[in-house]
Amino acid sequence: MCSNTASPKDLSQNLDSPSFDLDWPGTLLYSSELALRGHKLNRFALGLRSPACRQAFLADEKGYMQSCGLSPQEQAMVVDRDWTGLLRAGGHLQAILKVAATVGQNLWHIGAHNAGTDAEAMRAACPRRVSRLPPGAR
């Protein structure tokens, strides 16, 4: 939720407008090839929906990732919180979000990493300000 009420003119860091280039490094198209390449990574990440798996991961990240069959490169990206690298390695955004949430981060952090900035600057650049939920929403 965008809680910063600063106007775009007041932003300390302006983010470039995203390009509409669908080639690398532009928009990432989640293809069947990418999905197959990231199968183990996604299986690992989606497993973190289970509280027991989250506890095991947080207790021993390296050991847990090895038990899931992640490659050394995939393990390094998880340890480094390289969200962009994980997406490019075949991680599905919703799956990678499970990893981020497990380590105390969120979609703002993933988006900011992709944009080359930090989560606070990303929030500040949010064009839509939400002050409350609509009636009936939870």
N, C-alpha and C positions, 0 to 999 in steps of 0.2 A: 504494500500500500504506500502510495506517495504521501509522506507526511510533511515534507519540506514545502513551505509556501513561498519561497523566494521566486521572483520573476526570472525568466530566462536571461534578462539583462544583468541580473545580480549574480549569476553563476560565476564561481571562481575559475571554473574550467569548462570551456565549451567543447562539446563532442562534435566531431565531424558528422555530417549527415551520412547515413548509410548509402552505399552505392547499390545499384540494382543489377550488378554484375552477378550472373549465376555461375561463373567459373571461379575456381580457387584463386585467391583466398576470399572470394565473395561469399554469397549465400551457400551454406552447406546443405546439399540435397541428400537426404537420408535415403539411400538407394538399397536395393537388395544386396548388392556387393558389399556395401558398408555394413549392413546388418549382419551378413555372414561373417565378415571379418571381426565384428565386435561381439560375436555370440557369447564367448566366455565372460567378457567384460560386462555385458548386460545381465547375464545370469548371476554374476557376483553382485552387481549393483542392486538388482531387484530382490535378491535374497535379503538385503538389509531392511526389507519391510518387516521382518521378524525381529522382535525385541531381543531374542536370544542370539541371533546372528549379529545384531548391532553391538551387543555387549562383547561378543567374541572378537569382533573386528576391532573395537576400541581397546580391548585388553592386549591384543597382539596383531597389529595391522599386517605386518609382513607375513607372519605365520598363517593368518586367515586368508590373505590373498594367494599365498602359495597353495593352500589347500583347495582353493577355487580354480587353480590352474592358470592364473594370470601370468603372462610373460613378464620378464624383468622390465621391459619397456613400459608395459601397462602398469606394473607395480610402481615404477618411478613416477609416472604421471599422477597416480592416486596420491602418493606420498607428497609430491610437489603441489598438489591441488591444481594441476594443469587442466582446467576444465575444457579449454579449447582443444588441447591435445587429445583428451579423452573422447570428445565428440568426433574429432577427425579420425580417431582410431576405430570408430564404429559404435561408440556409445550413444545410445538413444537419450535425448534430453531428459525424458521423464525418469529413465533409469539413473542417469548421472546425478539428477536432483536428489535421489535417495542417498547417494554417497555424500553429497554436499550437506544435506540435512543431518546426516549422522555425525559429521564433524563440525556442526554448528554454523554452517553457511547456508545460503539460500539462492534463489533464482537471480537475485540482484548481483550476487558475487559471480555467478556463472556469466551473466550478461556483461558485467563490467570487465571480466577477464577477456571475453571475446572482443570487447571494444577497446581494450588496452588502457583501462582506467581503473578506479576503485569503486566499490559499491556506493559510497557516499556521493561521489560525483555522478554516478549513474542515477541515483535517486533524485539528485538535484536537477538533473536534466530531464526528468520525467515530465512530459508535456501535460499529463492529466493529473489533476489533484483530486484525491478521494478523501472526503472528510467524514463520510459515514456510509454505511451499507444501505441499499434500498430497502423499503419496507418488505418484510417477509423473508429477507435473506438472512442466512445464519453466519 
